[in-house]
Amino acid sequence: MAANTQKVTYTEEVLAEEISQTELYARAKGWSATSHASTHAVLQPEKKQAGVLVARAKMLLTMVGPGGLVEQPIWYTIIVRVQQGRYRYWLTDYQLARAGKLLPLESQLAPTLPQQERQANETRFMPVSLHSKAVIIGLQAAMRKPVARPKKADPLAPYKVGFPGAGSPQR
């Protein structure tokens, strides 16, 4: 838990030297689009000028309930802020549904709960940490890869036929 907010939060600032803010933003947005299958992320209104990407995401945890195995959805927020040569991410605001309400994950880990219940919840919610770390690994990998851009057609290609070293194979 973050000391200043008392919320479960994963955050890190990562140096990405010599990469522009525009390129980092494009990489983060590309990651968001391709990671939807694992994060169920829904992009919030863009703040491209500020270099901030915000998405609300969901993970499904399989847990043992009174009637057997149940899928427990956990919602969370992913924030990526990009600047020239660096970016910072946050995974925070974890919430779970209980009795038709969204409750902060921290309410299930509060020191005010009986110790046995708190320890059981810590074990039960361990997959949140594993899933979050997998999301972070995917984000960091995407931020290292340049955005694929379509290659521009060579306007001189039709005129290069038959000239050695100008596009045609040499014999």
SEGUKOL-683924 format. One line per field, with one value per residue: residue number from 1; residue in one letter; z, y, x of N, C-alpha, C, O in turn. Coordinates in steps of 0.001 Angstrom, whole numbers. Layout:
! SEGUKOL-683924
nr <- [NUM ...]
rest <- [A ...]
n_w <- [Z ...]
n_v <- [Y ...]
n_u <- [X ...]
ca_w <- [Z ...]
ca_v <- [Y ...]
ca_u <- [X ...]
c_w <- [Z ...]
c_v <- [Y ...]
c_u <- [X ...]
o_w <- [Z ...]
o_v <- [Y ...]
o_u <- [X ...]
END
This chain:
! SEGUKOL-683924
nr <- [1 2 3 4 5 6 7 8 9 10 11 12 13 14 15 16 17 18 19 20 21 22 23 24 25 26 27 28 29 30 31 32 33 34 35 36 37 38 39 40 41 42 43 44 45 46 47 48 49 50 51 52 53 54 55 56 57 58 59 60 61 62 63 64 65 66 67 68 69 70 71 72 73 74 75 76 77 78 79 80 81 82 83 84 85 86 87 88 89 90 91 92 93 94 95 96 97 98 99 100 101 102 103 104 105 106 107 108 109 110 111 112 113 114 115 116 117 118 119 120 121 122 123 124 125 126 127 128 129 130 131 132 133 134 135 136 137 138 139 140 141 142 143 144 145 146 147 148 149 150 151 152 153 154 155 156 157 158 159 160 161 162 163 164 165 166 167 168 169 170 171]
rest <- [M A A N T Q K V T Y T E E V L A E E I S Q T E L Y A R A K G W S A T S H A S T H A V L Q P E K K Q A G V L V A R A K M L L T M V G P G G L V E Q P I W Y T I I V R V Q Q G R Y R Y W L T D Y Q L A R A G K L L P L E S Q L A P T L P Q Q E R Q A N E T R F M P V S L H S K A V I I G L Q A A M R K P V A R P K K A D P L A P Y K V G F P G A G S P Q R]
n_w <- [0 -737 1148 1398 394 1343 -305 -2383 -4640 -7611 -8895 -10940 -12168 -15321 -17208 -20542 -22522 -25074 -26432 -27773 -26319 -27814 -29225 -27064 -26010 -28149 -28091 -25563 -25975 -28051 -26683 -24853 -26554 -27566 -25298 -24346 -24225 -22005 -19961 -20141 -20563 -20674 -22394 -21082 -21648 -23827 -22954 -24518 -25068 -22543 -22133 -20867 -20267 -19454 -18206 -17390 -15971 -15775 -13898 -13614 -10932 -9963 -7390 -4347 -3401 -1412 -2862 -4469 -7071 -7976 -10079 -9353 -10068 -10283 -10377 -11645 -11991 -14611 -15168 -17328 -17626 -19827 -20697 -22299 -22860 -20650 -18655 -16468 -14634 -13102 -11315 -9767 -7393 -6872 -6893 -5652 -6200 -3888 -2473 -4314 -4340 -5051 -3526 -1983 -2475 -370 1859 2431 3439 5654 8736 10831 10599 11889 12676 11563 9474 7916 7156 5656 3576 2469 1371 -401 -2181 -3399 -6167 -7370 -7135 -8703 -11238 -11674 -11813 -14151 -16006 -15819 -16774 -19437 -20286 -19963 -21829 -24211 -24229 -24862 -27512 -30770 -32365 -34929 -38117 -41206 -44185 -46498 -49900 -52458 -54613 -56868 -57634 -60017 -61948 -61373 -62311 -63718 -63219 -61779 -58310 -57641 -56780 -58304 -58690 -58950 -61646]
n_v <- [-1185 2226 4654 7349 7458 5269 3272 369 342 304 1609 3298 5163 5323 5537 6545 7220 9604 9261 10620 12515 12297 9883 8066 8333 7327 4682 3854 4123 2291 -56 -115 -614 -3172 -4708 -5164 -7647 -8961 -7096 -5920 -3237 35 2872 6113 9518 11137 12692 13821 16061 16680 14442 12195 9097 7365 4561 2468 -639 -4238 -7191 -10708 -12771 -16096 -17566 -19356 -19799 -19817 -21558 -22953 -22542 -19165 -16257 -13412 -10122 -7564 -4216 -1655 1204 2325 4414 6232 8408 10375 11852 13770 11494 9859 7950 7427 5081 4109 1747 1568 2327 -18 -2000 -4020 -5938 -6215 -7314 -5826 -3391 -1322 -1828 -531 -2282 -2172 -2131 -4743 -5489 -4117 -3061 -3063 -5225 -8526 -10459 -13073 -13053 -10944 -12028 -14221 -12872 -11535 -13691 -14622 -12496 -12443 -13122 -10654 -9113 -10659 -10550 -7789 -7335 -8747 -7168 -4845 -5762 -6295 -3686 -2354 -3764 -3055 -335 -252 -928 423 2206 643 1819 2451 1696 4064 4256 3989 6570 6551 3982 2641 3577 2591 102 -2213 -812 -1354 -1773 -43 -995 -3236 -6718 -7656 -9143]
n_u <- [846 441 2052 1263 -1372 -2709 -3622 -3750 -1260 607 3473 5880 8633 10041 12944 13324 15297 15979 13591 10735 8007 5687 6086 6278 3708 2212 3094 2139 -609 -963 -286 -2395 -4545 -3923 -3730 -6208 -7565 -6487 -6730 -9218 -9518 -10875 -10531 -10271 -11459 -9175 -6062 -4050 -2393 -1434 -30 -1067 -2527 -5387 -7037 -9752 -9783 -10308 -9976 -10448 -10866 -10624 -12294 -12941 -16157 -19240 -20898 -19171 -16717 -16246 -16262 -14591 -14856 -12428 -11978 -9839 -7654 -5593 -2947 -936 1647 3377 6493 9060 11558 10947 8609 5828 3949 854 -968 -3897 -6572 -8137 -11049 -13719 -16714 -19261 -22166 -23672 -22356 -19504 -16503 -13552 -10521 -8769 -10409 -10816 -8458 -7899 -6403 -8194 -9835 -10546 -7644 -7405 -9310 -8290 -5789 -6662 -7936 -5715 -4335 -6291 -6485 -4020 -3641 -4274 -1998 -231 -1492 -1418 1347 1914 539 2068 4556 3857 3192 5673 7232 5931 6434 9073 9209 9289 6626 4882 5003 3414 5198 6351 5572 7983 8327 9891 10251 9166 10928 13407 13963 16146 18507 21552 22010 19995 17601 16958 17792 21228 23126]
ca_w <- [0 -773 2465 1397 62 1964 -1357 -3105 -5823 -8244 -9662 -11196 -13245 -16172 -18184 -21938 -23095 -26497 -27039 -27616 -25622 -28809 -29477 -25855 -25929 -29170 -27596 -24471 -26563 -28759 -25666 -24314 -27539 -27730 -24019 -23935 -23930 -20651 -18959 -20360 -20333 -21430 -22382 -20677 -22600 -23987 -22520 -25289 -24900 -21233 -22119 -19868 -20756 -18314 -18586 -16317 -16367 -14916 -13869 -13026 -10054 -9631 -5937 -3770 -2724 -700 -3771 -5354 -7668 -8506 -10659 -8653 -10834 -9576 -11267 -11234 -12916 -15140 -15618 -17880 -17925 -20606 -20910 -23113 -22272 -19456 -18418 -15151 -14647 -11843 -11255 -8471 -7234 -6997 -6271 -5888 -5993 -2758 -2165 -5244 -4194 -5298 -2307 -2191 -2092 931 2933 2740 3987 6722 10031 11789 10471 12717 12057 10750 8254 7117 6562 4617 2442 1831 545 -1456 -3162 -3939 -7637 -7796 -7282 -9854 -12454 -11821 -12271 -15556 -16762 -15833 -17681 -20790 -20566 -20130 -23104 -25289 -24220 -25446 -28952 -31568 -32990 -36332 -39029 -42573 -45027 -47623 -51200 -53144 -55848 -57997 -57857 -61412 -62790 -60931 -62920 -64632 -62806 -60669 -57028 -57493 -56511 -59002 -58364 -59877 -62245]
ca_v <- [0 3498 5280 8637 7334 4057 2493 -575 1070 -89 2764 3394 6055 4592 6362 6106 8276 9921 8942 11800 12361 11841 8453 7319 8331 6384 3327 3567 3962 1012 -1113 -130 -1250 -4599 -5432 -5219 -9020 -9356 -6086 -5422 -1802 993 4132 7298 10598 11347 13911 13668 17237 16578 13212 11293 8083 6775 3495 1684 -2027 -5250 -8547 -11684 -13726 -17278 -17749 -20345 -19167 -20761 -22554 -23467 -21520 -17972 -15269 -12124 -9039 -6496 -3089 -808 2279 2370 5757 6339 9806 10385 13096 13545 10655 9115 7776 6887 4406 3793 856 1994 2372 -1377 -2123 -5276 -5860 -6971 -6958 -4803 -2146 -1391 -1540 -486 -3507 -1931 -2425 -6168 -5697 -3126 -3567 -3141 -6545 -9546 -10907 -14274 -12648 -10142 -12935 -14992 -11963 -11308 -14879 -14664 -11444 -12546 -13033 -9253 -8723 -11373 -9986 -6420 -7428 -9166 -5978 -3956 -6348 -6055 -2258 -2020 -4338 -2236 983 -393 -1198 1538 2023 253 2806 1907 2193 4876 3712 4729 7095 6318 2536 2210 4047 1968 -1220 -2392 -84 -2072 -1065 895 -1671 -4508 -7635 -7646 -10451]
ca_u <- [0 1162 2000 566 -2799 -3246 -4255 -2900 -797 1865 3924 7317 9049 10978 13654 13246 16124 15938 12300 9882 6734 4710 6328 5911 2247 1729 3373 1201 -1946 -921 -340 -3756 -5423 -3621 -3814 -7619 -7986 -6083 -7074 -10581 -9387 -11677 -9796 -11021 -11189 -7740 -5386 -2818 -1533 -792 757 -1650 -3448 -6081 -7968 -10381 -9565 -10938 -9408 -11364 -10194 -11416 -12218 -13842 -17281 -20094 -21470 -18121 -15851 -16898 -15363 -14685 -14242 -11723 -11753 -8721 -7315 -4229 -2582 416 1993 4616 7226 10243 12596 10533 7172 5464 2652 199 -2121 -4434 -8033 -8690 -12359 -14417 -18159 -19809 -23555 -24125 -21601 -18069 -15760 -12114 -9816 -8136 -11365 -10687 -7118 -7746 -5928 -9303 -10465 -9908 -6403 -7626 -10016 -7360 -4804 -7354 -8133 -4417 -4077 -7306 -6254 -2667 -3663 -4310 -596 332 -2078 -900 2742 1874 138 3238 5551 3369 3318 7089 7683 5367 7061 10417 9112 8784 5319 5000 4435 3410 6280 5910 5948 9037 7734 10789 10379 8973 12030 14650 14075 17267 19699 22204 22098 18902 16357 16803 18901 22361 23426]
c_w <- [0 562 2468 1112 782 967 -1924 -4417 -6300 -9105 -9841 -12283 -13998 -17144 -19560 -22753 -24612 -27196 -26737 -26845 -26577 -29067 -28258 -25710 -26926 -28726 -26496 -25017 -27328 -27799 -25120 -25258 -27633 -26436 -23557 -23537 -22501 -19589 -19035 -20189 -21246 -21270 -21988 -21688 -22606 -23472 -23194 -25076 -23574 -21133 -21109 -20524 -19529 -18828 -17324 -16786 -15370 -15019 -13227 -12213 -9804 -8151 -5508 -2992 -2035 -1593 -4713 -5893 -8237 -9096 -9978 -9518 -9900 -10612 -10732 -12322 -13313 -15640 -16145 -18222 -18629 -20697 -21817 -22333 -21015 -19426 -17013 -15297 -13222 -12127 -9856 -8482 -7481 -6236 -6598 -5563 -4833 -2473 -3035 -5153 -4587 -4031 -2630 -1717 -697 2093 3341 3379 5193 8031 11067 11695 11447 11959 11129 9423 7338 6428 5455 3378 1713 917 -644 -2554 -3696 -5477 -8168 -8042 -8511 -11167 -12715 -12336 -13726 -16453 -16903 -16794 -19133 -21199 -20829 -21442 -24271 -25364 -24783 -26967 -29693 -32180 -34457 -37191 -40431 -43384 -46183 -48913 -51819 -54467 -57085 -58356 -59311 -62328 -62450 -61563 -63886 -64271 -61617 -59428 -56797 -57358 -57246 -58682 -59434 -60413 -62324]
c_v <- [1238 4206 6556 8515 6180 3218 1504 115 481 1091 2712 4443 5347 5566 5722 7154 8359 9500 10104 11469 11820 10346 7617 7246 7332 4940 2937 3317 2643 -155 -1244 -866 -2759 -5386 -5618 -6632 -9418 -8356 -5622 -3906 -995 2331 5269 8406 10956 12703 13922 14844 17190 15317 12203 10373 7415 5727 2852 241 -2974 -6547 -9447 -12679 -14894 -17566 -18827 -19596 -20224 -21872 -23165 -22331 -20379 -17047 -13936 -11046 -8015 -5397 -2279 225 2160 3790 5682 7804 9809 11797 12757 12683 9885 8935 7217 6224 4216 2756 1090 1930 1006 -1436 -3489 -5109 -6768 -6443 -5795 -3470 -2381 -947 -1446 -1794 -3370 -2243 -3892 -6492 -4795 -3758 -3703 -4473 -7516 -10155 -12113 -13928 -11857 -11031 -13778 -14133 -11690 -12476 -14911 -13647 -11421 -12512 -11599 -8774 -9378 -10809 -8590 -6438 -7874 -7989 -5035 -4470 -6111 -4599 -1896 -2572 -3486 -873 937 -544 27 1191 1681 1290 2210 2531 2974 4228 4605 5242 6854 4840 2129 2577 3379 603 -1231 -1629 -804 -1186 -92 169 -2978 -5407 -7563 -9052 -10652]
c_u <- [883 967 1166 -929 -3488 -4042 -3246 -2547 516 2271 5428 7532 10161 11621 13553 13998 15983 14642 11361 8606 5681 4849 5932 4393 1665 1964 2396 -200 -2031 -1005 -1761 -4701 -5179 -3746 -5250 -8055 -7633 -6521 -8521 -10618 -10293 -10986 -10724 -10724 -9699 -7285 -4022 -1865 -784 67 239 -2672 -4065 -7049 -8522 -10342 -10229 -10151 -10451 -10555 -11127 -11193 -13196 -14912 -18127 -20644 -20450 -17268 -16684 -15838 -15624 -14047 -13599 -11464 -10580 -8457 -5852 -4006 -1150 623 3340 5172 8392 11244 12222 9026 6991 4113 2166 -876 -2670 -5960 -8680 -10005 -12956 -15884 -18546 -21202 -24040 -23406 -20154 -17351 -14271 -11473 -9214 -9076 -11298 -9346 -6860 -7276 -7039 -10047 -9799 -8711 -6608 -8302 -9085 -6329 -5427 -7564 -6820 -4062 -5026 -7022 -4817 -2664 -3763 -2883 22 -188 -1516 530 2808 1477 1326 4300 5143 3507 4779 7643 7180 6045 8482 10370 8598 7428 5548 4289 4448 4539 5693 6402 7015 8474 8610 10919 10160 10152 13357 14881 15261 18520 20333 22308 20966 17571 16182 17988 19990 22588 24894]
o_w <- [650 1043 3427 1539 825 1333 -1943 -5212 -5509 -9956 -9014 -13197 -13397 -17822 -19709 -23562 -25317 -28422 -25586 -26739 -26194 -29122 -28411 -25327 -26600 -28961 -26490 -24569 -27267 -28058 -24947 -24821 -27766 -26470 -22485 -22602 -21854 -18425 -18098 -19729 -22427 -20164 -22502 -22510 -21561 -23541 -22539 -24920 -23494 -20163 -20550 -21244 -18653 -19776 -16319 -17879 -14284 -16102 -12396 -12740 -9470 -7709 -6218 -2051 -2064 -1136 -5673 -5252 -8897 -8677 -10022 -9692 -8866 -11618 -9524 -13433 -12474 -16440 -15488 -19009 -18095 -20763 -22069 -21274 -20371 -20076 -16450 -15995 -12274 -13099 -8867 -9476 -8219 -5091 -7675 -4760 -4810 -2255 -2556 -5818 -4474 -3532 -3466 -678 63 3186 4457 3810 5690 8388 12078 12601 11793 10743 10036 8373 6125 5254 4429 2255 484 -182 -1767 -3727 -4378 -6053 -9309 -9041 -9277 -12107 -13850 -13203 -14464 -17544 -17979 -17550 -19966 -22330 -21805 -22098 -25215 -26451 -25141 -27641 -29299 -32469 -35144 -36992 -40802 -43288 -46766 -48983 -51712 -55355 -58215 -59297 -59811 -63369 -63164 -61346 -64760 -64958 -60548 -59509 -55805 -57782 -56857 -58426 -60628 -59738 -62799]
o_v <- [1283 4339 6821 9377 6121 2544 1766 435 197 1532 2160 4589 4835 6328 4507 7874 7355 9394 10515 10314 10976 9626 6565 6207 6583 4074 1819 2404 1953 -1131 -2354 -1642 -3534 -6611 -6175 -6790 -10136 -8729 -4994 -3351 -1303 2859 5374 8252 11062 13703 14018 14643 17611 15141 11433 10823 6946 5972 2719 -71 -2574 -6943 -9001 -13350 -14698 -17781 -19156 -18859 -21405 -22998 -23836 -21291 -20603 -17050 -13404 -11041 -7655 -5640 -2219 123 1927 4304 5135 8377 9307 12783 11585 13089 9309 9662 6610 6730 4169 2891 838 1523 903 -992 -4041 -4256 -7948 -5245 -4895 -2512 -3493 158 -2202 -2337 -4337 -2579 -4249 -7621 -4720 -4856 -4382 -4822 -7351 -10338 -12161 -14443 -12067 -10826 -14023 -14607 -11618 -12275 -15197 -13908 -10470 -11918 -11348 -8111 -8719 -10611 -8254 -5640 -7418 -7834 -4488 -3691 -5766 -4304 -1210 -1907 -3227 -320 1975 -314 613 31 2352 1582 1530 3729 2595 3719 5830 4445 6942 4495 1312 1949 3577 8 -371 -1778 -867 -7 636 679 -3779 -4908 -7430 -10037 -11692]
o_u <- [1928 -158 442 -1697 -4717 -5004 -2043 -3430 1416 1499 6153 6720 11106 10932 13682 13413 15884 14606 11214 8195 4871 3853 5311 3855 744 1122 1879 -893 -3049 -1708 -2266 -5551 -6126 -3858 -5486 -8839 -8395 -6671 -9014 -11616 -10453 -10867 -11838 -9820 -9057 -8000 -2984 -661 370 806 1020 -3563 -3337 -7796 -7823 -10815 -10650 -9718 -11243 -9668 -12295 -10064 -14146 -14618 -17781 -20835 -20831 -17118 -17698 -14680 -16734 -12828 -14161 -10797 -10352 -8977 -4982 -4786 -265 -129 4328 4438 8674 11723 13098 8276 7901 3234 2949 -1619 -1981 -6562 -9660 -10091 -12729 -16263 -18195 -21383 -24730 -23799 -19639 -17562 -13775 -11848 -9159 -8619 -11674 -9112 -5736 -7703 -6857 -10804 -8629 -8771 -6044 -7918 -9083 -6020 -4792 -7391 -6797 -3547 -4611 -7288 -4436 -1752 -3375 -2603 725 582 -1178 888 3681 2024 1566 4881 5980 3894 5086 8444 7925 6209 9037 11373 7589 7134 6317 3110 5405 4804 4677 7521 6952 8171 8130 11633 10933 10345 14340 15937 15369 19531 19725 22651 20996 16533 15332 19084 19722 22288 25350]
END
